[in-house]
Amino acid sequence: MFIHNFKYILKALFKNKMLIFWTFAFPIILGTFFNMAFSDIEKNEMLDIIDIAVVNNNEFKDSVIFTEIFKNLSDKNNDKRIFNTKYVNEEEAKNLLEDDKISGYLIIENSPKVVVTTSGINETILKYTTEEVSQYEEIIKNLTNKIASEEISTNSEYLNNLDELNNKIYSRITKLINENNVNIKNISSNNLSYTMIEFYTLIAMTCLYGGILSMSALNCNLANQSKKGCRVQMSPTSKKIIVFSSVLASYLTQLVGLILLFIYTIFVLKVDYGNNLPMITLLSLVGSLAGLSLGIFISSVFKTSENTKTGIILAFTMFGCFLSGMMGITMKYIVDKNIPILNKINPANMITDGFYSLYYYDTLDRFYFNIISLLIFSALLISISINSLRRQKYDSI
């Protein structure tokens, strides 16, 4: 009976044109629109080299961190440089700024300070860079002081050999920095772009749209939803076998749609998802399970027509994808900053953030956190659904 019902549901799903459109065709169409809209956006929005000035006083010269970093960011041999830097005195810097020949200038007195006359992208980049370098310098200073104190207190003989002490401190600082658990990877030149978030949300949407398939498959076994459901409820066949075979058929159908989306985006749209194929596959499978559980939950809990249930799944999925950045990549960060709990319970964001973490972090901690979150989400909805199905009774069939 398992095989018979599995084949029946599989055929029924593939013959349902509405289901095939939402789970197979719509993601591909939307992906095509994304590619058309964003294919040249990064080329058109590339930042020009920013003209700035640095007040070359003694404080700046004494700051090795600032001198080296700004030297690197202004190096003409560096194809990723962002600044064209003039090293001048304070009076010359003020004149250059007044004549609009620079976007702003950096001066270090008691602390680093950026002087600008307007507020724009260039000025914001200069301010942000200065703040980041200041934080980095502070970290290095704190590490140096801490390690120096430890070395001197435990090895007083270093006081007679400062070179050896400096080498010891340097090696320990280097080791601490290299062993940092969370490091941002600079691989943007290879396969990362900020528009990739749109394709991550597209995959999340496809996974959750699979809930329409599981909802439709389960409806076939509910007496208040279809004539077949009436026969199932009257038959002596195990209801668990019927339900499981129906859900499995919908899950496999969902995976077919997901595979087609990956094939289309990779080979036709040339989207680069990176080289971590096992983790991408794992996240897609677990994301599809979340979509499956969503459909089962909607089908078993909501006592309404199939079209209404479909509308609920579509609305929930699109709202979740909106919060995770589909309609505007900044929305994800706005929600993360202001209402972080919302994205913690949003399955679309769990999937999107899982893909995001694969490319921006050296460790898999955040990736596995999203995997576990999706599994908990799925288990919770399935548990509620099973309890709801067990309590369903019919006055007459």
KOLPA-581092 format. One record per residue: residue in three letters; x, y, z of N, C-alpha, C in turn. Coordinates in steps of 0.001 Angstrom, whole numbers, padded with zeros to 6 digits, always signed. Each point is the difference from the previous one (the first is absolute). Layout:
BEGIN
alaXYZXYZXYZ...
//
This chain:
BEGIN
met+000826-001218+000000-000826+001218+000000+000863+001272+000000phe+001180-000114+000648+000903+001148+000053+000421+000424-001407ile+000457-000974-000787+000474+000290-001352-001140+000524-000869his-001166-000622+000130-001154+000411-000813-000375+001465+000293asn-000096+000347+001264-000379+001370+000351+001110+000987-000361phe+001257-000426+000164+001132+000858-000364-000048+000367-001484lys-000223-000993-000848-000089+000249-001445-001201+000877-000341tyr-001117-000253+000676-001220+000773-000269+000217+001485+000317ile+000555+000271+001185+000219+001393+000420+001032+000672-000903leu+001038-000743-000363+001058+000541-000863-000585+000438-001344lys-000834-000857-000579-000631+000340-001287-000954+001180+000148ala-000738+000002+001102-000966+001077+000223+000698+001351+000150leu+001125+000006+000679+000737+001252+000198+000562+000536-001309phe+000578-000870-000799+000587+000430-001265-001051+000413-001027lys-001233-000485+000161-001065+000373-000922-000730+001272+000419asn+000259+000471+001215-000651+001208+000500+000777+001219-000520lys-000562+000698-000983+000706+001104-000653+000294+001160+000954met-000920+000284+000921+000227+001097+000925+001190-000287+000912leu+000071-001239+000508+001110-000376+000870+001329+000059-000739ile+000008-000505-001221+001223-000002-000794+000462+001425-000297phe-000955+000902-000225+000378+001386-000278+000686+000629+001207trp-000621-000104+001183+000541+000670+001180+001304-000627+000477thr+000155-001296-000134+001192-000664+000532+001109-000204-001032phe-000333-000035-001292+001008-000218-001041+000240+001259-000825ala-001068+000525-000593+000140+001081-000977+000253+001366+000647phe-000770+000329+001046+000093+001339+000580+001403+000340+000515pro+000678-000902+000753+001364+000327+000434+000960+000244-001162ile-000143-000755-001085+000870+000182-001166-000278+001345-000663ile-001279+000354-000123-000366+001301-000586+000544+001140+000864leu-000177-000128+001314+000474+001048+000914+001523+000104-000033gly+000671-001152-000097+001458+000008-000106+000479+000699-001252thr-000742-000175-001098+000334+000679-001255-000123+001513+000150phe-001062+000438+000663-000182+001437+000242+001113+000550+000896phe+000397-000768+001010+001103+000427+000863+001273+000199-000820asn+000262-000957-000878+001213+000082-000809-000034+001208-000932met-001166+000265-000581-000137+001154-000893+000167+001315+000760ala-000505+000030+001232+000029+001239+000764+001361+000273+000617phe+000720-001079+000393+001215+000196+000778+001289-000371-000719ser-000076-000449-001248+001211-000479-000680+001067+001070-000129asp-000403+001244-000230+000979+001071-000179+000006+001015+001139ile-000732-000302+001073-000159+001014+001048+001320+000310+000688glu+000852-001017+000196+001248+000245+000700+000977+000794-000857lys-000023-000236-001313+000866+000769-000882-000407+001461-000011asn-001309+000239+000009-000490+001378-000047+000208+000734+001322glu+000106-000786+001111+000110+000638+001296+001396-000097+000604met+001006-000337-000803+001362-000070+000513+000460+001380+000450leu+000610+000049+001172+000436+001270+000548+001271+000476-000694asp+000073+001297-000268+001227+000599-000512+001002+000116+001137ile+001265+000168-000368+001023+000233+001007-000312+001312+000716ile+000043-000026+001321-000387+001158+000810+001233+000837+000320asp-000070+001271-000313+001094+000925+000308-000112+000446+001455ile+001038-000269+000777+000024+000413+001402+001371+000584+000320ala+000106+000553+001181+001288+000496+000486+000225-000511+001409val+001282-000144+000344+000382-000395+001351+000973+001038+000524val-000288+000520+001182+000915+000953+000630+001209-000783+000509asn+001128+000221-000643+001192-000813+000258+000793+000557+001187asn-000643+000032+001168+000675+000488+001195+000698-001138+000735asn+000612+000307+001116+000768-001001+000747-000895-001114+000529glu-001236+000359+000404-000922-001013+000521-000333-001044-001062phe-000200+000465-001237-000287-000956-001074+001223-000858-000303lys+001177+000617-000046+001221-000749-000294+000290-001045+001072asp-000376+000296+001247+000261-000938+001094-000978-001160+000030ser-001120+000145-000706-001008-001072-000021+000288-000948-001167val+000650-001107+000315+000367-000964-001049-001239-000568-000681ile-001050-000254+000788-001228-000586-000547-000602+000915-001052phe-000188+001273+000346-000606+000947-000933+000869+000232-001238thr+001293+000172+000203+000876+000268-001148+000019-001163-000984glu+000069-001224+000508+000089-001165-000879-001324-000278-000709ile-001105+000112+000746-001297-000312-000615-000365+001033-001060phe+000174+001282+000305-000328+001015-001000+000980-000028-001175lys+001214-000425+000256+000966-000177-001090-000474-001103-000943asn-000487-001093+000577-000481-001118-000805-001277+000352-000758leu-000925+000710+000676-001260+000379-000636+000183+001053-001090ser+001180+000636-000031+000271+001038-000996+001055-000423-001016asp+000457-001247+000110+001071-000475-000881-000489-000121-001441lys+000642+000693-000917-000409-000009-001410+000207-001365-000648asn+000833-000828+000599+000206-001352-000525-001050-000982+000497asn-000843+000475+000908-001074-000830+000540-001274+000274-000789asp-000461-000987-000768-001170+000219-000856-001291+000146+000801lys+000067-000222+001320-001181+000158+000849+000108+001226+000904arg+000899+000898-000328+000163+001184+000836-001257+000865-000065ile-000273+000717+001075-001209+000827+000047+000316+001476+000217phe+001256+000306+000363+000347+001395+000278+001133+000482-000900asn-000075+001278-000343+001129+000722-000581+000405+001025+001058thr+001069-000304+000726+000320+000741+001221+001122+001006-000222lys-000225+001202+000512+001025+001056+000026+000447+000188+001440tyr+001314-000043+000230+000554+000193+001332+000458+001453+000122val-000721+000769+000795+000225+001447+000068-000068+000448+001458asn+000249+001312+000206-000189+000545+001341-001468+000406+000172glu-000364+000412+001199-001411+000270+000290-000542+001168-000827glu+000789+001037-000190-000452+001152-000767-000285-000373-001447glu+000865-000795-000577-000202-000437-001388-001227-000904-000104ala-000221-000817+001001-001168-000883-000006-001288+000809+000022lys-000012+001062+000811-001192+000861+000065-000247+000677-001346asn+001046+000456-000637-000147+000664-001304-000502-000964-001069leu+000536-001206-000005-000454-001002-000975-001478-000322+000200leu-000433-000080+001264-001402-000307+000293-000906+001160-000419glu+000427+001225+000258-000790+001170-000380-000126+000131-001510asp+001034-000439-000721-000010+000070-001468-000655-001220-000630asp-000585-000892+000834-000665-001234-000485+000928-000901-000790lys+001268+000020+000330+000954-000879-000676+000130-001343+000717ile-000517-000066+001208-000022-001248+000756-001366-000146+000663ser-000350-001242+000341-001275-000250+000681+000095+000263+001493gly+001195-000095+000548+000212+000226+001416+001438-000272+000340tyr+000373+000264+001237+001364-000306+000389+000035-000571+001412leu+001076-000742+000249+000205-000663+001284+001088+000735+000768ile-000267+000269+001240+001011+000602+000863+000018-000758+001327ile+001194-000343+000452+000158-000691+001279+000654+000954+000976glu-000738+000329+001061+000550+000814+001081-000067-000861+001265asn-000948+000260+000863-000187-000920+001127-000638-001301-000458ser-000817+000096-001046-000666-001162-000584-000237+000280-001479pro-000209-001031-000803-000250+000211-001429-001298+000770-000223lys+000018+000933-000922-001192+000790-000297-000094+000221-001501val-001192-000154-000541-000252+000230-001422-000733+001326-000144val+000503+000849-000881-000606+001307-000238-000611+000011-001389val-001314+000269-000083-000713+000065-001276-000922+001212+000030thr-000483+000370-001174-000938+001132-000084-001388-000449-000419thr-000100-001178-000596-001295-000533-000419-000132-001438+000480ser-001198-000558-000186-000251-001382+000390-000436-000784-001237gly+000924-000800-000504-000290-000805-001186+000670-001353+000112ile-000011-000759-001105+000577-001350+000008+001498+000050+000274asn+000720+000894-000692+001451+000080+000177+000372+000364+001430glu-000715+000977+000549+000282+000423+001361-000301-001123+001006thr-001088-000738-000253-000365-001109+000882+001050-001101-000039ile+000513-000286-001192+001037-001032-000130+001253+000398+000764leu+000406+001262-000116+001181+000471+000716-000201-000110+001513lys-001191+000407+000490-000286-000080+001428-000017-001455+000482tyr-000640-000856-000776-000109-001409+000381+001391-000649+000032thr+000819+000305-001001+001346-000563-000048+000809+000441+001210thr-000084+001277+000334+000732+000533+001149-000444-000664+001303glu-001303-000189+000152-000518-000648+001209+000493-001444+000098glu-000007-000711-001131+000453-001384+000001+001480-000098+000355val+000814+000882-000574+001430-000016+000289+000241+000352+001468ser-000766+000943+000541+000138+000388+001407-000304-001175+000923gln-001071-000739-000319-000358-001161+000803+001083-001069-000069tyr+000523-000194-001198+001058-001001-000186+001248+000406+000781glu+000345+001288-000050+001166+000494+000723-000180-000169+001497glu-001212+000248+000493-000280-000144+001427+000151-001444+000447ile-000468-000917-000846+000130-001431+000316+001468-000393+000098ile+000802+000457-000975+001424-000322+000000+000686+000567+001237lys-000352+001224+000373+000605+000624+001184-000350-000780+001264asn-001261-000382+000146-000420-000751+001184+000695-001350+000079leu+000104-000676-001159+000694-001286-000035+001462+000161+000375thr+000609+001028-000553+001414+000235+000262+000254+000246+001478asn-000818+000868+000606+000171+000309+001427-000218-001229+000875lys-001030-000772-000342-000306-001183+000792+001105-001040-000097ile+000430-000265-001222+001025-001028-000202+001336+000456+000569ala+000312+001293-000149+001255+000523+000543+000038-000169+001513ser-001140+000298+000651-000064-000143+001458+000188-001453+000413glu-000630-000917-000737+000122-001421+000325+001427-000486-000180glu+000623+000406-001103+001361-000453-000280+000994+000541+001021ile-000151+001283+000359+000931+000617+000942-000162-000603+001397ser-001264-000248+000384-000245-000532+001342+000475-001439+000150thr-000062-000760-001082+000395-001410+000074+001437-000241-000446asn+000552+000932-000773+001370-000163-000510+000757+001329+000149ser+000430+000283+001221+000655+001281+000265+001319+000148-000735glu+000600-001109-000473+001276+000098-000714-000130+000743-001316tyr-001256+000124-000516-000216+000732-001256+000320+001494+000148leu-000005+000496+001238+000272+001422+000205+001412+000372-000446asn+000893-000982+000000+001362+000249-000454+000181-000267-001484asn-001073-000467-000657+000089-000287-001429-001316+000416-000651leu-000115+001298-000315-001267+000538-000517-000332-000544-001374asp+000990-000297-000810-000264-000554-001338-000700-001354+000106glu+000487-000810+000916-000629-001313+000187-001415+000149+000538leu-000188+000982+000888-001335+000263+000533-000947+000443-001111asn+000446+000889-000853-000829+000469-001124-000373-001143-000926asn+000972-000876-000274-000275-001148-000880-001026-000929+000626lys+000116-000194+001321-000941-000873+000695-001411+000574-000042ile-000120+001309+000240-001306+000671-000023-000594-000066-001396tyr+000823+000265-001004-000484-000007-001386-000517-001375-000403ser+000722-001045+000371-000417-001354-000383-001311-000384+000675arg-000188+000417+001258-001232-000324+000705-001187+000763-000574ile+000207+001267-000330-001082+000789-000602-000401-000590-001342thr+000990-000350-000797-000278-000594-001315-000783-001294+000140lys+000385-000808+000970-000695-001271+000221-001443+000224+000416leu-000234+000979+000899-001360+000295+000451-000877+000477-001140ile+000546+000872-000851-000775+000525-001128-000347-001110-000975asn+000968-000886-000279-000226-001075-000979-000951-001057+000513glu-000080-000126+001351-000869-001020+000576-001395+000522+000314asn-000296+001222-000435-001332+000564+000220-001047-000892-000639asn-001045-000307+000750-000985-000971-000479-000823+000487-001169val-000313+001277-000057-000866+000521-001057+000780+001017-000815asn+000281-000330-001232+000727+000890-000892-000799+000234-001257ile-000101+001240-000438-000672+000314-001246+000929-000337-001138lys-000473-000736-000975+000825-000383-001128-000132+001003-001132asn+001126+000339-000595-000012+000928-001129+000029-000802-001295ile-001172-000490-000424-000074-000766-001235-000996+000642-000956ser-000258+001260+000204-000997+000695-000805+000378+000044-001464ser+001271-000019-000306+000409+000069-001395-000285-001291-000737asn-000209-001083+000756-000218-001285-000648-001471-000308-000235asn-000804+000013+001073-001377-000454-000195-001017+000742+000840leu+000408+001077+000668-000950+000687+000866-000431+001331-000578ser-001245+000302+000145-000512+001318-000316-001188+000231+000913tyr-000275+001252+000291-001097+000257+000926-001350-000378-000595thr-000089-000160-001318-001266-000418-000612-000244-001506+000145met+001014-000743+000475-000189-001439+000188-001086-000274+001032ile-000247+000954+000902-001047-000176+000995-001340-000226-000677glu-000192+000590-001186-001254-000182-000728-000166-001459-000435phe+001078-000607-000461-000086-001394-000424-000086-000940+001196tyr+000591+000390+001144-000169-000804+001201-001467-000014+000427thr-000637+001161-000050-001420+000060+000366-000857-000733-001016leu+000453-000040-001254-000729-000743-001028-000011-001493+000331ile+001125-000515+000449+000070-001408+000406-000881-000237+001221ala+000053+000944+000956-000844-000125+001188-001475-000026-000384met-000380+000856-000931-001383+000044-000461-000403-001332-000640thr+000875-000560-000817-000290-001275-000666-000170-001114+001018cys+000868-000011+001025-000117-001013+001055-001343+000100+000714leu-000404+001223+000342-001244+000181+000752-001228-000179-000878tyr+000132+000310-001283-001122-000246-000915-000320-001485-000110gly+000960-000845+000356-000274-001433+000026-001109-000353+000954gly-000285+000922+000940-001108-000242+000913-001331-000120-000722ile-000116+000629-001173-001240-000129-000781-000178-001450-000442leu+001110-000657-000342-000059-001394-000439-000427-000916+001151ser+000640+000157+001165-000347-000863+001137-001418+000274+000483met-000421+001265-000067-001370+000336+000376-000991-000678-000929ser+000255+000060-001293-000895-000634-000974-000024-001511+000158ala+001194-000582+000257+000076-001458+000167-000745-000453+001247leu+000129+000759+001083-000680-000382+001235-001503+000204-000110asn-000424+001011-000743-001434+000229-000189-000687-001190-000649cys+000770-000724-000807-000580-001180-000668-000379-001087+001001asn+000511+000125+001244-000264-001022+001003-000928+000486+001118leu-000519+001224-000156-000914+000543+001005-001428-000098-000514ala-000869-000544+000831-001369-000262-000431-000779+001272-000305asn+000372+001104+000625-000727+001249-000231+000595+000827-001140gln+000963-000608-000737+000651+000726-001076-000173-000649-001371ser-000200-001305-000028-000121-000676-001304-000765-001316+000141lys-000495-000476-001128-000704-001290-000006+000970-001139+000281lys+001233+000156-000499+001004-001022+000291+000251-000062+001499gly-000013+001168+000646+000189+000031+001442-001087-000755+000734cys-001223+000075-000505-001099-000769+000607+000267-001491-000094arg+000481-000435-001168+000292-001435-000185+001161-000441+000888val+000990+000868+000149+001150-000323+000850-000440-000175+001447gln-000860+000917+000478-000456-000075+001382-000859-001240+000250met-000683-000481-001045-000868-001181+000139+000773-001305-000162ser+001166+000059-000663+000731-001225-000315+000718-000544+001229pro+000277-001319+000019+000717-000607+001140+001508+000224-000077thr+000474+000598-001097+001433+000227-000172+000519+000979+001050ser+001214-000247+000447+000607+000872+001010+000079+001437-000508lys-000547+000888+000796+000020+001418-000395+001427+000542-000009lys+000852-000532+000868+001389+000461+000049+000715-000287-001313ile-000236-001182-000565+000634-000370-001265-000478+000914-001119ile-001295+000273-000020-000577+000857-001035+000581+001414+000087val+000010+000527+001211+000495+001373+000186+001488+000087-000311phe+000776-000968+000481+001452+000031-000223+000343-000101-001478ser-000674-000881-000724+000274-000152-001435-000377+001273-000760ser-001068+000668+000423-000427+001244-000643+001011+001123+000245val+000452+000103+001247+000976+001043+000350+001326-000245-000706leu+000427-001263-000078+001254-000325-000675-000073+000347-001482ala-001116-000259-000618-000174+000336-001416+000104+001502-000212ser-000596+000770+000901+000060+001462-000127+001423+000507+000233tyr+000745-000627+000917+001371+000417+000281+000902-000246-001206leu-000143-001146-000626+000809-000311-001189-000349+000938-001153thr-001278+000307-000137-000414+000947-001044+000619+001366+000247gln+000018+000396+001257+000595+001279+000375+001490+000026-000335leu+000699-001086+000263+001429-000062-000283+000272+000078-001503val-000883-000557-000802+000153+000102-001457-000038+001465-000435gly-000963+000740+000549-000089+001428-000321+001232+000764+000450leu+000536-000354+001164+001192+000665+000521+001217-000305-000867ile+000118-001244-000437+001119-000381-000874-000071+000752-001324leu-001204+000121-000556-000165+000746-001255+000404+001465+000173leu-000331+000585+001161+000371+001393+000263+001511+000155+000067phe+000669-000919+000693+001458+000060+000084+000644-000152-001379ile-000507-000950-000776+000552-000213-001345-000168+001253-000852tyr-001173+000610+000075-000273+001180-000820+000862+001188+000423thr+000068+000249+001321+000762+001168+000454+001502-000181-000191ile+000497-001227+000128+001440-000234-000131+000444-000011-001454phe-000714-000738-000850+000464-000199-001377-000569+001017-000994val-001141+000589+000310-000589+000987-000914+000281+001423+000482leu-000288+000264+001273+000205+001345+000534+001423+000229+000499lys+000787-001083+000088+001407+000079+000415+000153+000528+001426val-000888-000406+000880+000105+000376+001416+001002-000930+000671asp+000956+000575+000714+001047-000785+000658-000332-000154+001478tyr-000387-001216+000396-000331-000265+001397+001213-000451+000808gly+001165-000036-000604+001204-000407+000709+000281-001481-000168asn+000990-000470+000752+000474-001374-000161-000429-000931+001122asn-000728+000530+000981-000372-000814+001161-001289-000769-000276leu+000044-000889-000981-001198-000704-000463-000670-000854+001065pro+000739-000762+000833-000684-000817+001019-000839+000836+000960met+000537+001147+000436-000743+000845+000932-001192+000668-000677ile+000168+000380-001272-001105+000590-000759-001130-001019-000145thr+000382-001242-000296-000990-001075-000141-000720-000261+001315leu+000774-000055+001091-000589-000239+001323-000998+001094+000355leu+000382+001241-000207-000893+001112+000330-001261-000031-000855ser+000139-000352-001271-001157-000080-000895-000963-001110+000436leu+000560-001134+000403-000838-001117+000449-000756+000353+001277val+000710+000628+000941-000640+000376+001262-000997+001138-000228gly+000337+000934-000890-000934+001074-000328-001267-000538-000642ser+000152-001004-000850-001169-000626-000620-000858-000722+001039leu+000664-000577+001002-000734-000649+001089-000826+001026+000769ala+000569+001201+000178-000746+001070+000669-001228+000392-000812gly+000158+000087-001331-001144+000289-000860-001039-001094+000058leu+000469-001241+000024-000897-001151+000111-000820+000073+001286ser+000670+000272+001116-000693+000062+001293-000983+001165+000051leu+000341+001099-000677-000918+001140-000054-001304-000389-000695gly+000107-000724-001119-001191-000441-000722-000850-000962+000807ile+000661-000930+000702-000727-000950+000849-000732+000736+001122phe+000674+000982+000583-000587+000783+001088-001232+000764-000480ile+000126+000684-001122-001124+000779-000536-001167-000914-000336ser+000315-001154-000598-001053-000921-000426-000761-000592+001184ser+000703-000321+001068-000638-000694+001126-000656+000932+001011val+000531+001209+000149-000492+000916+001035-001123+000899-000506phe+000138+000495-001228-000991+000950-000532-001145-000762-000658lys-001209+000221+000477-001196-000674-000534-000641+000895-001053thr+000569-000007-001176-000504+000847-001073+000284-000664-001336ser-000332+000683-001090+000148-000590-001324+001468-000071-000401glu+000292-000799-001021+001380-000166-000468+000548+001294-000576asn-000824+000760-000696+000465+001266-000574+000395+000995+001093thr-000776+000018+001074+000331+000894+001115+001302-000424+000672lys+000176-001303+000158+001242-000509+000591+001197+000350-000885thr-000188-000112-001295+001076+000373-000925+000355+001471+000154gly-001037+000829+000114+000229+001432+000189+000765+000296+001278ile-000297-000749+001069+000687+000195+001286+001482-000337-000146ile+000292-001105-000670+001406-000404-000196+000746+001021-000839leu-000639+000456-001081+000641+000991-000873+000265+001298+000761ala-000980+000452+000783+000152+001251+000746+001089-000122+001057phe+000004-001107+000731+001016-000213+001028+001392-000046-000607thr+000133-000717-001119+001307-000141-000647+000512+001335-000516met-000853+000748-000689+000444+001271-000573+000330+001011+001086phe-000760-000007+001097+000307+000924+001100+001334-000368+000647gly+000232-001311+000160+001278-000451+000557+001169+000352-000901cys-000183-000161-001309+001056+000347-000956+000232+001510-000041phe-001062+000775+000162+000139+001454+000059+000870+000408+001180leu-000246-000599+001167+000786+000321+001188+001454-000446-000144ser+000243-001031-000795+001367-000498-000157+000741+000644-001165gly-000649+000975-000687+000726+000800-000979-000361-000165-001454met-001086-000695-000330-000313-000222-001406-000379+001284-000725met-000809+000852+000606-000453+001218-000651+000942+001186+000245gly+001021-000216+000776+000981+001051+000285+001027-000555+000958ile+001240-000072-000433+001006-000722+000780+000264+000648+001357thr-000348+001278+000150+000229+000657+001287-001024-000419+001052met-001145-000561-000429-001045-000371+000951+000507-001047+000987lys+000796-000929-000465+000542-001036+000883+000777+000625+001152tyr+000817+000994-000304+000832+000620+001019-000826+000893+000918ile-001042+000626-000551-000880+000831+000827-000694-000861+001053val-000504-001154-000420-000681-000899+000932+000992-000571+001004asp+001195-000410-000481+001019-000547+000900+000403+001004+001069lys+000019+001261-000361+000435+001043+000928-001090+000401+000977asn-001241+000110-000485-001092+000547+000821-000896-001060+000636ile-000294-001073-000759-000864-001075+000543+000669-001344-000295pro+001136-000304+000609+000742-001221-000341-000782-001287+000214ile-000906-000012+000987-000769-001217+000283-000866-000389-001186leu-000423+000987-000791-000875-000263-001145+000709-000864-001037asn+001265+000293-000255+000751-000801-000954+000465-001324+000590lys+000059-000078+001338+000380-001259+000635-001072-001066-000180ile-001270+000441-000130-001101-000959-000151-000533-000031-001429asn+000637+000719-000897-000424+000062-001395+000740-001065-000808pro-000686-001052-000473+000697-001077-000720+000671+000475-001283ala-000587+000986-000671+000628+000538-001211+001349+000628+000331asn+000058+000713+001119+001275+000605+000405+000992-001053+000463met-000479-001060+000640+000900-001082+000413+000724-000591-001208ile-000745-000223-001077+000596-000553-001220+000948+001010-000635thr-000461+001232-000138+000821+001053-000600+001269+000233+000800asp-000146+000080+001312+001159+000255+000863+000970-001175-000013gly-000528-001218-000180+000866-001163-000103+000910+000080-001221phe-000557+000375-001139+000813+000192-001202+000997+001140+000195tyr-000485+001064+000606+000836+001186+000230+001223-000365+000834ser-000218-000778+001064+001087-000336+000918+001058-000881-000644leu-000384-000779-001010+000974-000858-000677+001086+000805-000700tyr-000342+001202-000443+000929+000778-000808+000682+001131+000771tyr-000540+000349+001154+000570+001118+000737+000748-000405+001263tyr-000115-001266+000420+000631-000406+001248+000874-001237-000219asp+001119-000025+000708+000916-001133-000094-000502-001217+000759thr-000793+000222+001013-000532-001107+000783-001435-000311-000428leu-000470-001179+000410-001355-000427-000366-000975+000142+001156asp+000398+000712+001049-000867+000135+001181-001336+000615-000362arg+000041+001110-000718-001246+000684-000359-000810-000831-000991phe+000672-000700-000892-000688-000860-000963-000780-001091+000731tyr+000669-000685+000933-000660-001078+000727-001098+000528+000929phe+000172+001222+000481-001063+000613+000809-001277+000125-000828asn+000151+000409-001265-001178+000116-000877-000581-001364-000352ile+000865-000988-000196-000470-001365-000277-000830-000516+001175ile+000539+000154+001204-000712-000460+001203-001310+000761+000183ser+000032+001298-000271-001223+000812+000119-001076-000489-000954leu+000395-000330-001236-000959-000513-000981-000562-001353+000434leu+000844-000852+000566-000464-001316+000466-000979+000156+001167ile+000296+000931+000904-000918+000257+001124-001327+000549-000522phe+000081+000932-000948-001212+000556-000614-000838-001115-000624ser+000644-000902-000743-000710-001098-000673-000608-000958+001012ala+000795-000366+001019-000488-000947+001007-001186+000577+000767leu+000063+001289+000297-001099+000639+000738-001290-000009-000809leu+000082+000377-001277-001208+000039-000829-000559-001400-000245ile+000895-000963-000216-000465-001380-000244-000655-000559+001258ser+000553+000291+001169-000590-000476+001262-001401+000570+000196ile-000142+001285-000255-001322+000634+000117-000971-000620-001004ser+000490-000265-001210-000849-000570-001048-000470-001399+000357ile+000913-000835+000525-000368-001368+000392-001059+000022+001096asn+000186+000876+000963-000972+000115+001090-001358+000454-000520ser+000027+000913-000976-001254+000486-000584-000701-001084-000798leu+000774-000786-000774-000600-001068-000809-000591-001096+000873arg+000633-000294+001122-000503-001044+000896-001352+000379+000612arg-000190+001278+000218-001223+000478+000646-001138+000264-000982gln+000261-000139-001282-001048+000279-000990-001044-001111+000010lys-001257+000415+000079-001136-000930-000046-001046+000566-000943tyr-000764-000900-000594-001013+000408-000968-001356-000547+000433asp-001013+000850-000068-001350-000442+000371-000512-001042-000976ser+000323+000164-001263-000422-000978-001021+000959+000088-001178ile+000189-001089-000680+000867-000064-001166-000799-000582-001172
//
